[in-house]
Amino acid sequence: MAVRVCLAGATGWAGSALARAIARTDDLELVAGVSRRHAGRSVGDVLGVPRLTAPLSPSANEALATACDVFVEYTALGVAKANVAAAIRRGVHVVIGTSGLLDRDLDEIDALARQHRTGVLAVGNFSLAVAVLQKCAEMAARRLPHWEVIDYAVAGKPDAPSGTARELAHRLSRVGTPELAVSVADTQGQPESRGATLNGTQVHSVRLPGYVISVEVLFGVLDERVTFRYDAGSSPDAYVDGALLAIRRVGTVTGLRRGLDSVMDI
């Protein structure tokens, strides 16, 4: 039996690519979508994919009136947490693609998911390459005690740091806290120039035209440097395979797990 999917943000940049990919599968079925702009139409009518007959609703609450197994949150930070909570309370598993949720938000979602015995995957970036970068960074942090993160994104991205950088900082905090030769508090001049301290890691966010999403983690030791960097192109296609994987595997967990690699064999 196909997994029934409700996709919030079904006609957006990333959501539309995911919707088209779902239409090409045999084990997933898009049964409902959320799009305030196109509410009242079908996903297929908007995207030009006749097979996608799922109706579009103006809100997650209305879309969730259609029975589904997995809710994918791909909208905006301002409504993401409420959308996720609405799905969990209906006993629906959730995949979070919207970036910018704070650690305390995810802790609250985890508690709610455990209360309702549902699974949640919070994935700041669905790229399989990013999952590999995160693993490599964790391995390096176990041996190299000095690191910082640089987060790049398009000029109009409102949240900073990005979900990708937030997740990376969280992962590194599980290994340890980087050593600083001079603490941020003891910085002479402008301490703000040292970036934000996120889970113990200094994170610097750059917002400029010409970028989509990039993240760089730099490790430094005496006379040596190691850098891991990810750069995304302008297409959402890089995130499709990871999103499909998350949809297929979220039902195997209870509570919230962070990162795509939590359900991958890497």
N, C-alpha and C positions, 0 to 999 in steps of 0.2 A: 504494500500500500504506500502511495506517495506521501511524503512529508508535506503538510499543508503550511504554506508560508504567507504571513502578512508582512508587507514591506512598507515601512514608513519612509517617505522620500522616494517613492517608486519612479518619479519622473525627473529626479534630480540628476546631477552629473554622475555620481557614483551609483546611485540607485537604479537609474535607467540601464546601465551596463549590466548590473546584477539581474534585473528583471529579464533582459534579453537572454542572459545565460541560463536562468532558470527555465525559460521556454525551450531550451535545447536539451534539457535533461529528461530522463525517464523516471527518476525517483523523487523529484521535487515538483510541487504544484503551487503556483502563485494564486491564492484564493482571494486576496484583498490587498488594497494599497491605500496609502495616505498621500494626498496632494491637495492642498488648499486651492491652488490655482485651477486645477483641472477636476475638482470634485464633481461627481455626477456622470463622468465619462468612464470608459474602461481604460485599463492600462494599455491594452493593444491599440485602441483608437488613438491615444496620444503618441505612442511610440511607433506606430505603423507595424505592429506585430499581431496579426489577427488571432493567433493562438492564445494570446494573453487576454482572456475575457474578464479577468478580475475587476470588480468595480473600485473606483477611487472615492474615498471619503475625505471630508475636510479635517477630521481629527482622528487620533488613534483610538479614542473611546468608541467612536462610531464604526471604524474599520474592524475593531476587535469583536463586534457583534457577530461577525462571520467566524464560525468555528475554525480554529487553526492550531497548529502544533508549535510553530516557531514564529516569533515576532522579531523582525529586524529593524533596529532603530538607526535610521540614516537621515535624520532631519537637522535640527539646530540645537545648540546647547541650551537655549532658554526653555525648551519643552522636552528635552531628552529624558530627564529624570522622571518627570510625571508620566511620560509615555511608557517607560520601562516598568514603573510601578503598576500602571494600569494592566499591563500584560501579565505581570507576575501574579497579581491578585485574581486573575482569571485562570491561573494554573498553566500559563503558556510559557515555554522556554524562550529565552531572549538572547539575541546577538546584538551587541552594541558596537556600531561603527562610528557614531558621533563622537568627536573629540572634545576635550576640555573639561570633562567631569573630574572633580577633585577626589583625593583619596577618601575623604570623609563621605562623599557621595557614594563611592563604590562600597564603602563599609556598610552604609545604610541599605544599599541594594542587596548586598550579600545577606544581611540579616533577614530582609524581607523574603528573599528567595529561599532561604533555609526554612523559614516559617511556612512557606507554601510548597516546599519540596519541589522546587523547579530549578533548572539549570540556567546560568547566565555566563556568557563569554563576553568580556569587555576587551575589545581589540582596537587599540588606537590606530593601528595600520594593518590592513589585511594582506599586505605584501608578504609572500613567502621569503623574499630576500631580507626583509626587515626582521623576520623571526630568526633567520640565521645570524644577522648582525647582533641581535640581542644576546644570543647564546655565545657568540665570539667575545662580546664585551664582558660578559660575566666570567668567562674563562680567563681573560686577560686581567680582570680586577683581582683575581685571587693571587696573582703574582706581581702585579704592577700597582703600587699603592697611590699613585698620583694620577688623577684624571679630571677632565671637564667635558661638558657637552655643548655643542653649538647646534642650534635649531634654526633652520631656514624655511621660509614659506613666502607665498605670494603676498604682495603688499596689503591686500584687502582682507587677509585672514584675521579675524578679530580676537581669537583666543591665543594666549601665549603663556607658557610654552605650548607647543603642539601636543596632541595626544601621544604621538610617537616619542617625543622627548620626555614627556611625563612618565611613560611606561619604562623607558630606558633608565631614567633616574631611579624609579622604583626597583627595577631589577638589580641595579648596582648596589642599592642600599641593603639588599639581602646578602650581599657579599661583605660589605663593610662601608666605612666612611673614608673618603680620600684624605690623604694628608695634605695640609696646606702649610707652606713655609711661613707665610704671613696670613693670619686670619683676616676674614673680611672686616671684622670690627676694628682691626689695627691698620687697615689700609689708609694710607695718607692721600689726601686729595678727595676724590669722589668715590666712596665705597660702592655706589650704584654701578659703577663701571665694571665691577667684578661679577655682575650678573645676579640672578636670583638663586638662593640656596633652596634646592628642592630635594627632599629626602637626603640631605647631606651633600649633594652634588651641586657644583656651580653650573648653572644653565644660562646660556646667552641666546636670546631670540633675535633673529634678523628678519625683517619684513620688507622685501623689496620686489619690484616688478622683475620678471624674468625667472623667478623661482616658482616651483609648484610645492613640493615637499622634499626637504633634504634634512638629514641629521648626521652629525659627526661627533664621535667620541674620541678624544685625544688622551693618550697615556704618555707620560714622560718619566724617565728615570735618568740617572747620570749618563750623559753623552748618548742617549738613545731616545727615540720617539716611536710610538706605534699609533696609527690612526685607522679607525674603521669608519667608513662613510657610505651612506645610502643616498642616491639621487633618484627621484621619480620624474618621469616624463609628463607630458600634458594629457595623456590618455588615462582613463580609469581602468583600462583592461588589466593593469598590473595587480589590481585588488580583487579581481573576480574569483580566481581559483581559491584564494584564501577564504573569501566570504562563503563560497559554496562548501568548503571543508568545515567551517564553523557551524553552518546551518545543519549539516549532516551529523555533527558530533556533539552539539550542545546538549542533546537529550541524554547523553551518557554521564552527565555530571549533576551534582546537587550543590546549590549555592553558587557563588561567583568565582570564576577563575579569570585571571588576567593574562592576556597575550595568547596569540594563536598557537605558540609552541606548547602551551599547556595541554593541547589535545593532538600534538604532533609527535612523531617518533624521531626527535632530534636531540 
